[in-house]
Amino acid sequence: MGLVRACCCCIFAIVAIVLVPVALLMVQPVNDALTVYTQQNLSPGPLMATFQTFQTFAGLGSCFSLPLSKPMLIACSRGAIPMGLYVPAHGWGGDGVGLKAGEPGGKGMFVFAHKAVTSYMNQPDLMRNSDIFIASSVSEIWEAKGLVPKGFFPLVIQMNTDDPERIKRRNFMNEFFPALMHPPEMDVVGAATHAGLTQKPWVLTDASAAERLVSALLFQALFGYLPPNDILDAVHKWADYGKACAVGKCQPGTDGPTVWGTFTKILASIEETQVGKAFLEAASQYGFAEPEARLKEILFITNFAGVGGTSDNVGAALYAVHKDPTMRQLFWENPESFVIEAARLYPGVAGMLTINNKHRTLTLGNGRVVEAPAGQEFYTWNSAGNIDPTVFGGPQQSQEYARQFHPDRQNLTKMLTWNAELDRILACESTAGCPGAGAARPCPGTRLALKISIEVMKYVLTVTDPISKGGEL
């Protein structure tokens, strides 16, 4: 009995050591004071990493009361972390950057202010580490675990902005898939029926149903066919493993070869479609030595960013409705603005890892001057730039207003979720990007993701509450 009591006391002490600092940091003035102290006085290293870890958990505290649904938690966490960790104590002045702890060698910077994020993302010679996918080392995480065979990477999204190979791939993608530039009309009811979703109870926290409908519509728009249920199952089985591994958190027991086998099952189904066959022929004529490698790449991006990112966007919009049921009517007043605002506060693309292309002397918002050597890693945090009060704070430049859900806000299309200001992306005449117009490397599926998000939200909200639209679909 004494041993049990001692163990319980130890566990209680450990929990207290972790939870008490987190609880304190959930008090905004305490969090702000710690941020000011760490950014003003500490150099990147273990101590700063400890503080920032506690701040990250504190930012997630607002998500604890949510139903345990994947899209809800993802949506909440992407908004909560920058709200708790990156604002407002860093100061929105200066060069719009801060110190990031925990990087290799204890070095790192994050770029968080709107003006700084847009500036860094639109460098014509922006550099990336081709061994890094999202937050994982390809050589150490993906290839070692067998999730992806050697030679598959780098993907186009890992390449430097001015890399001729990247430009060639992006241009080909833009030319071959007209749905990226001009999303087609969609038979949402037909896609839902095909995926068997009309037989399931639709509730706002149903993660799998919304994701499956996103997948069905995305594959139909790009590849011209509705995947059967076993392929939809494969898409989401792969995504569950792949997205976790991309941020260095492979699920326990992940069998890499099995996961890659799941991907090749999806690939085989695409290769049998007319679009798949046409893609391979067109890639060969375009001058690619390995056409199938390009099809694998586009499918990988479709599964990871297309299905994953668009599902997250829908999850964010559903989260907004779940938090406040009166948001239903606000959605119907302007579905596009509603989805864009959800993507602003809870971005599917929270940021991007880049490499500093030259030595810089930078001034933090608190006045501290730091040196950033060439070759150092930089994180551009779209999620923080999206709540910059100098852009989204209204006439009073209010931080509180910038963090609230208002689809009718001024400057809504200045949001950065799709790796550039949305209005600049939509003004481009190519999904490959337009560097001179401030959208050097936007997400190629921006328009399609926006369209699908709106259509899926219309379907979900109508099915869950047909009276709000005057009847059944």
C-alpha positions as CSV (number, residue, x, y, z in Angstrom):
1,M,0.0,0.0,0.0
2,G,2.8,2.4,0.8
3,L,4.4,1.8,-2.6
4,V,1.1,2.5,-4.3
5,R,0.7,5.7,-2.4
6,A,4.3,6.7,-3.2
7,C,3.7,6.1,-6.9
8,C,0.5,8.0,-6.8
9,C,2.2,10.9,-5.1
10,C,5.0,10.9,-7.8
11,I,2.4,10.8,-10.6
12,F,0.5,13.7,-9.0
13,A,3.7,15.7,-8.6
14,I,4.7,15.2,-12.2
15,V,1.2,16.2,-13.4
16,A,1.3,19.2,-11.2
17,I,4.7,20.2,-12.5
18,V,3.4,20.1,-16.0
19,L,-0.1,21.5,-15.5
20,V,0.5,24.3,-13.1
21,P,2.8,26.3,-15.5
22,V,0.4,25.6,-18.4
23,A,-2.5,26.8,-16.3
24,L,-0.6,30.0,-15.4
25,L,0.3,30.6,-19.0
26,M,-3.4,30.4,-20.0
27,V,-3.7,33.7,-18.2
28,Q,-2.9,36.1,-21.0
29,P,-0.9,38.7,-19.0
30,V,1.3,36.0,-17.6
31,N,1.9,34.5,-21.0
32,D,2.7,37.9,-22.4
33,A,5.1,38.7,-19.7
34,L,7.0,35.4,-20.3
35,T,7.1,36.1,-24.0
36,V,8.5,39.5,-23.4
37,Y,11.1,38.1,-21.1
38,T,12.2,35.2,-23.3
39,Q,12.4,37.3,-26.5
40,Q,14.2,40.1,-24.8
41,N,16.7,38.1,-22.7
42,L,17.2,34.6,-23.8
43,S,19.1,33.1,-26.7
44,P,17.7,30.1,-28.6
45,G,18.5,27.0,-26.5
46,P,17.0,24.5,-24.0
47,L,15.6,27.1,-21.6
48,M,13.8,29.0,-24.3
49,A,12.6,25.7,-25.8
50,T,11.1,24.8,-22.4
51,F,9.2,28.1,-22.1
52,Q,7.9,27.9,-25.6
53,T,6.8,24.3,-25.1
54,F,4.7,25.3,-22.1
55,Q,3.3,28.3,-24.1
56,T,2.3,25.9,-26.9
57,F,0.3,23.7,-24.5
58,A,-1.2,26.8,-22.9
59,G,-2.4,27.9,-26.3
60,L,-4.1,24.6,-26.8
61,G,-5.9,24.9,-23.5
62,S,-8.9,26.5,-25.2
63,C,-9.4,23.3,-27.3
64,F,-9.8,20.9,-24.3
65,S,-13.5,21.4,-24.1
66,L,-14.2,20.4,-27.7
67,P,-15.6,17.1,-28.7
68,L,-12.8,14.7,-29.6
69,S,-13.1,15.1,-33.3
70,K,-10.0,15.3,-35.5
71,P,-11.1,18.3,-37.7
72,M,-12.3,20.2,-34.7
73,L,-9.1,19.7,-32.8
74,I,-6.9,20.5,-35.8
75,A,-8.9,23.7,-36.5
76,C,-8.7,24.8,-32.9
77,S,-5.0,24.1,-32.4
78,R,-3.9,25.9,-35.6
79,G,-5.7,29.0,-34.3
80,A,-4.8,28.6,-30.6
81,I,-1.1,28.2,-30.9
82,P,-0.3,31.5,-32.6
83,M,-2.9,33.2,-30.4
84,G,-1.2,31.9,-27.3
85,L,2.5,32.0,-28.4
86,Y,3.1,34.6,-31.0
87,V,0.8,37.5,-30.0
88,P,0.7,40.1,-28.9
89,A,3.8,40.4,-26.7
90,H,6.3,40.0,-29.4
91,G,5.2,43.3,-30.8
92,W,4.0,43.8,-34.3
93,G,6.6,46.4,-35.0
94,G,10.2,46.0,-35.9
95,D,11.0,43.5,-38.7
96,G,8.1,41.2,-37.7
97,V,10.3,38.3,-36.6
98,G,10.9,36.4,-33.4
99,L,13.3,33.9,-31.9
100,K,12.4,30.2,-32.3
101,A,13.9,27.7,-29.9
102,G,14.5,24.0,-30.4
103,E,16.0,24.1,-33.9
104,P,19.2,22.0,-34.7
105,G,22.0,23.6,-32.9
106,G,19.6,25.7,-30.9
107,K,19.1,28.2,-33.7
108,G,16.0,29.4,-35.5
109,M,13.8,32.4,-36.3
110,F,10.1,32.6,-37.0
111,V,8.6,35.3,-39.3
112,F,5.1,36.2,-38.0
113,A,4.0,39.7,-38.9
114,H,1.9,40.0,-42.0
115,K,4.3,42.3,-43.8
116,A,7.3,40.0,-43.0
117,V,5.5,36.8,-44.0
118,T,4.5,38.2,-47.4
119,S,8.0,39.6,-47.9
120,Y,9.7,36.3,-47.2
121,M,7.3,34.1,-49.1
122,N,7.6,36.2,-52.2
123,Q,11.4,36.3,-52.5
124,P,12.0,35.2,-56.2
125,D,15.0,33.2,-54.9
126,L,13.4,31.8,-51.8
127,M,15.3,28.7,-50.6
128,R,14.1,25.5,-49.1
129,N,15.7,22.4,-47.6
130,S,14.9,19.6,-50.0
131,D,15.5,17.0,-47.3
132,I,12.7,18.5,-45.2
133,F,9.1,17.7,-45.9
134,I,6.9,19.9,-43.6
135,A,8.8,19.2,-40.4
136,S,10.4,15.8,-41.0
137,S,13.8,14.8,-42.5
138,V,13.1,12.7,-45.6
139,S,16.2,10.7,-45.1
140,E,15.7,10.0,-41.4
141,I,11.9,9.7,-41.1
142,W,10.3,8.8,-44.4
143,E,12.9,6.7,-46.2
144,A,14.2,5.0,-43.1
145,K,10.7,4.0,-42.1
146,G,9.8,2.8,-45.6
147,L,6.9,5.2,-46.0
148,V,8.3,6.5,-49.2
149,P,10.9,4.7,-51.4
150,K,14.3,6.4,-52.1
151,G,14.2,8.7,-55.1
152,F,10.6,9.9,-54.6
153,F,11.6,13.2,-53.1
154,P,12.1,16.1,-53.5
155,L,8.5,17.1,-54.4
156,V,7.9,20.3,-56.2
157,I,6.8,22.0,-52.9
158,Q,10.3,21.3,-51.4
159,M,12.3,23.0,-54.2
160,N,13.7,26.5,-54.3
161,T,11.4,29.1,-55.9
162,D,13.7,29.8,-58.8
163,D,14.6,26.1,-59.5
164,P,14.0,25.5,-63.2
165,E,12.7,22.0,-62.5
166,R,10.2,23.4,-60.0
167,I,9.0,26.0,-62.5
168,K,8.7,23.3,-65.2
169,R,6.6,21.0,-62.9
170,R,4.4,23.8,-61.7
171,N,3.7,25.0,-65.3
172,F,2.9,21.5,-66.4
173,M,0.5,21.0,-63.5
174,N,-1.2,24.3,-64.3
175,E,-1.6,23.4,-68.0
176,F,-2.8,19.8,-67.5
177,F,-5.4,20.3,-64.7
178,P,-7.8,23.1,-65.9
179,A,-9.9,22.5,-62.7
180,L,-7.1,24.2,-60.7
181,M,-7.7,27.5,-62.4
182,H,-11.4,27.0,-63.2
183,P,-13.1,24.7,-60.7
184,P,-16.0,22.9,-62.4
185,E,-19.6,22.7,-61.2
186,M,-20.0,19.8,-58.8
187,D,-22.6,17.2,-58.2
188,V,-22.3,17.1,-54.5
189,V,-25.4,15.0,-53.8
190,G,-24.2,12.5,-56.4
191,A,-20.8,12.3,-54.9
192,A,-22.2,11.9,-51.4
193,T,-24.5,9.2,-52.6
194,H,-21.7,7.4,-54.4
195,A,-19.6,7.5,-51.2
196,G,-22.5,6.1,-49.1
197,L,-22.7,9.2,-47.0
198,T,-26.4,9.7,-47.3
199,Q,-26.9,6.6,-45.1
200,K,-24.8,8.0,-42.3
201,P,-26.0,10.4,-39.6
202,W,-24.6,13.8,-40.3
203,V,-23.5,15.7,-37.3
204,L,-21.1,18.7,-37.2
205,T,-18.4,16.6,-35.6
206,D,-18.5,13.8,-38.1
207,A,-14.9,13.8,-39.3
208,S,-14.9,10.9,-41.7
209,A,-18.0,11.9,-43.6
210,A,-16.8,15.4,-44.5
211,E,-13.4,14.1,-45.4
212,R,-14.8,11.4,-47.7
213,L,-16.9,13.9,-49.5
214,V,-14.0,16.3,-49.9
215,S,-12.0,13.4,-51.4
216,A,-14.7,12.3,-53.8
217,L,-15.1,15.8,-55.1
218,L,-11.4,16.4,-55.4
219,F,-10.7,13.2,-57.3
220,Q,-13.7,13.9,-59.6
221,A,-12.5,17.4,-60.4
222,L,-8.9,16.4,-61.1
223,F,-9.0,12.9,-62.4
224,G,-12.5,12.6,-63.7
225,Y,-13.8,9.8,-61.6
226,L,-15.4,9.0,-58.3
227,P,-13.3,6.6,-56.3
228,P,-15.0,3.5,-55.0
229,N,-15.3,3.1,-51.3
230,D,-12.2,0.9,-51.0
231,I,-10.1,3.6,-52.6
232,L,-11.7,6.3,-50.4
233,D,-10.8,4.1,-47.4
234,A,-7.2,3.9,-48.7
235,V,-6.9,7.6,-49.2
236,H,-7.8,8.3,-45.6
237,K,-5.8,5.4,-44.2
238,W,-2.7,6.8,-45.9
239,A,-3.5,10.4,-44.9
240,D,-3.8,9.4,-41.2
241,Y,-0.3,8.0,-41.3
242,G,1.3,10.4,-43.7
243,K,0.2,13.6,-42.1
244,A,1.4,12.5,-38.7
245,C,4.8,11.5,-40.1
246,A,5.2,14.7,-42.0
247,V,5.5,16.6,-38.7
248,G,7.8,14.0,-37.2
249,K,5.2,12.1,-35.2
250,C,4.7,8.8,-37.0
251,Q,2.1,6.8,-35.2
252,P,3.3,3.9,-33.1
253,G,3.5,0.7,-35.0
254,T,3.5,2.4,-38.4
255,D,4.4,-0.1,-41.0
256,G,6.1,1.9,-43.7
257,P,5.9,-0.6,-46.6
258,T,2.2,-1.2,-45.8
259,V,1.5,2.5,-45.9
260,W,3.3,2.9,-49.2
261,G,1.4,-0.1,-50.5
262,T,-1.8,1.8,-49.7
263,F,-0.5,4.7,-51.7
264,T,0.3,2.5,-54.7
265,K,-3.2,1.0,-54.6
266,I,-4.6,4.5,-55.0
267,L,-2.1,5.2,-57.8
268,A,-3.1,2.0,-59.7
269,S,-6.7,3.1,-59.7
270,I,-5.7,6.6,-61.1
271,E,-3.5,5.0,-63.8
272,E,-6.6,3.1,-65.1
273,T,-8.6,6.3,-65.7
274,Q,-8.6,8.2,-68.9
275,V,-7.1,11.2,-67.2
276,G,-4.4,9.1,-65.6
277,K,-3.4,7.7,-69.0
278,A,-3.5,11.1,-70.6
279,F,-1.4,12.5,-67.8
280,L,1.4,10.0,-68.4
281,E,1.3,10.7,-72.2
282,A,1.3,14.4,-71.7
283,A,4.2,14.3,-69.1
284,S,6.3,12.3,-71.6
285,Q,5.6,14.9,-74.4
286,Y,6.4,17.7,-72.0
287,G,9.9,16.3,-71.6
288,F,9.8,14.5,-68.3
289,A,12.0,11.5,-68.3
290,E,9.9,9.7,-65.7
291,P,6.2,10.4,-66.3
292,E,5.0,8.0,-63.6
293,A,7.1,9.9,-61.1
294,R,5.2,13.0,-61.9
295,L,1.9,11.2,-61.5
296,K,3.0,9.9,-58.1
297,E,4.0,13.4,-57.2
298,I,0.6,15.0,-58.1
299,L,-1.2,12.2,-56.4
300,F,0.9,12.6,-53.2
301,I,0.2,16.3,-53.2
302,T,-3.5,15.7,-53.9
303,N,-3.7,13.2,-51.0
304,F,-1.6,15.2,-48.5
305,A,-2.4,18.9,-49.3
306,G,-5.6,18.6,-51.3
307,V,-7.5,16.1,-49.2
308,G,-5.8,17.0,-46.0
309,G,-5.8,20.7,-46.3
310,T,-9.3,21.1,-47.8
311,S,-10.7,18.7,-45.1
312,D,-9.0,20.9,-42.5
313,N,-10.6,23.9,-44.0
314,V,-14.1,22.3,-43.8
315,G,-13.3,21.2,-40.3
316,A,-12.5,24.8,-39.4
317,A,-15.7,26.1,-40.8
318,L,-17.7,23.4,-39.0
319,Y,-15.8,24.3,-35.8
320,A,-17.0,27.9,-36.1
321,V,-20.6,26.7,-36.5
322,H,-20.1,24.3,-33.6
323,K,-18.9,27.0,-31.3
324,D,-21.8,29.3,-32.1
325,P,-25.0,27.9,-33.8
326,T,-26.0,31.4,-34.9
327,M,-23.1,31.1,-37.4
328,R,-25.3,29.0,-39.6
329,Q,-27.2,32.0,-40.8
330,L,-24.0,34.0,-41.2
331,F,-22.7,31.2,-43.5
332,W,-25.7,31.4,-45.8
333,E,-25.4,35.1,-46.1
334,N,-22.0,34.7,-47.7
335,P,-20.6,31.2,-47.9
336,E,-17.4,32.2,-49.6
337,S,-16.5,34.8,-47.0
338,F,-17.4,32.4,-44.2
339,V,-15.0,29.7,-45.5
340,I,-12.3,32.2,-46.2
341,E,-12.6,33.6,-42.6
342,A,-12.4,30.0,-41.2
343,A,-9.3,29.5,-43.3
344,R,-7.8,32.7,-41.9
345,L,-8.3,31.9,-38.3
346,Y,-7.6,28.1,-38.6
347,P,-5.3,27.7,-41.6
348,G,-4.7,24.4,-43.3
349,V,-1.2,25.7,-44.2
350,A,0.0,27.1,-41.0
351,G,3.5,28.1,-42.3
352,M,6.5,27.1,-44.2
353,L,10.1,26.2,-43.4
354,T,12.6,28.3,-45.5
355,I,16.3,29.0,-45.5
356,N,17.7,32.5,-45.0
357,N,19.4,33.4,-48.3
358,K,21.7,36.1,-46.9
359,H,23.0,37.5,-43.6
360,R,20.4,39.8,-42.0
361,T,20.5,42.1,-39.0
362,L,16.9,42.1,-37.6
363,T,15.1,44.1,-35.0
364,L,12.5,42.4,-32.9
365,G,9.3,44.2,-32.0
366,N,10.7,44.8,-28.5
367,G,13.7,46.5,-29.9
368,R,16.2,43.7,-29.5
369,V,18.7,43.4,-32.4
370,V,19.7,39.9,-33.5
371,E,21.9,38.5,-36.2
372,A,20.5,35.9,-38.6
373,P,23.3,34.3,-40.6
374,A,22.8,33.0,-44.2
375,G,21.7,29.4,-44.3
376,Q,19.8,29.6,-41.1
377,E,16.3,28.1,-41.1
378,F,13.3,30.5,-41.0
379,Y,9.7,29.6,-40.3
380,T,7.1,31.7,-42.0
381,W,4.0,31.5,-39.8
382,N,0.9,32.2,-41.9
383,S,-1.3,31.5,-38.9
384,A,0.3,34.4,-37.0
385,G,0.3,36.8,-40.0
386,N,-3.4,36.0,-40.3
387,I,-4.2,37.6,-37.0
388,D,-1.9,40.7,-37.4
389,P,-4.0,43.6,-36.0
390,T,-2.3,46.1,-38.3
391,V,-4.1,44.3,-41.2
392,F,-7.1,42.4,-39.6
393,G,-7.7,44.5,-36.5
394,G,-10.2,47.0,-38.1
395,P,-10.0,50.7,-37.8
396,Q,-8.7,50.5,-34.2
397,Q,-6.1,47.8,-35.1
398,S,-7.5,45.7,-32.3
399,Q,-5.8,42.5,-31.4
400,E,-9.1,41.2,-30.0
401,Y,-11.0,41.9,-33.2
402,A,-8.3,40.3,-35.3
403,R,-8.7,37.1,-33.3
404,Q,-12.5,37.0,-33.7
405,F,-14.6,35.3,-36.4
406,H,-16.0,38.0,-38.7
407,P,-16.6,37.0,-42.3
408,D,-17.5,40.6,-43.2
409,R,-14.2,42.0,-41.9
410,Q,-12.2,44.5,-43.9
411,N,-9.1,43.1,-45.7
412,L,-10.4,39.5,-45.5
413,T,-8.7,38.6,-48.8
414,K,-5.3,39.7,-47.4
415,M,-5.3,36.4,-45.4
416,L,-2.2,34.2,-46.0
417,T,-3.3,30.7,-45.6
418,W,-2.6,29.6,-49.2
419,N,1.0,30.9,-49.1
420,A,0.2,34.4,-50.4
421,E,-2.4,37.1,-49.9
422,L,-5.6,35.5,-51.3
423,D,-6.5,38.4,-53.5
424,R,-3.1,38.3,-55.2
425,I,-3.4,34.6,-55.8
426,L,-6.8,35.0,-57.4
427,A,-5.5,37.8,-59.6
428,C,-2.8,35.5,-61.0
429,E,-3.5,34.1,-64.5
430,S,-1.8,30.9,-63.6
431,T,-1.9,28.5,-60.6
432,A,1.9,28.3,-61.0
433,G,2.1,31.7,-59.4
434,C,3.1,35.2,-60.4
435,P,6.2,36.4,-58.5
436,G,5.9,40.0,-59.8
437,A,2.4,40.3,-58.5
438,G,3.2,39.1,-54.9
439,A,2.3,35.4,-55.2
440,A,5.6,33.6,-56.0
441,R,4.6,30.1,-54.8
442,P,0.9,29.9,-53.9
443,C,-0.8,26.6,-53.3
444,P,-1.9,25.5,-56.8
445,G,-5.2,24.2,-55.5
446,T,-6.3,27.4,-53.8
447,R,-9.4,28.0,-56.1
448,L,-10.4,24.3,-56.1
449,A,-10.0,24.0,-52.3
450,L,-12.1,27.1,-51.8
451,K,-14.8,25.8,-54.2
452,I,-15.0,22.3,-52.6
453,S,-15.0,23.7,-49.1
454,I,-18.0,25.9,-49.9
455,E,-19.9,23.0,-51.5
456,V,-19.2,20.6,-48.8
457,M,-20.3,23.1,-46.1
458,K,-23.5,23.8,-48.0
459,Y,-24.2,20.1,-48.1
460,V,-23.4,19.4,-44.5
461,L,-25.4,22.3,-43.1
462,T,-28.4,21.5,-45.3
463,V,-28.4,17.9,-44.3
464,T,-28.1,18.7,-40.6
465,D,-30.6,21.5,-40.7
466,P,-32.7,21.4,-44.0
467,I,-35.1,24.0,-42.6
468,S,-32.4,26.7,-42.7
469,K,-32.5,26.3,-46.5
470,G,-36.2,25.7,-46.9
471,G,-36.1,21.9,-47.5
472,E,-34.1,18.8,-48.2
473,L,-31.4,18.6,-50.9
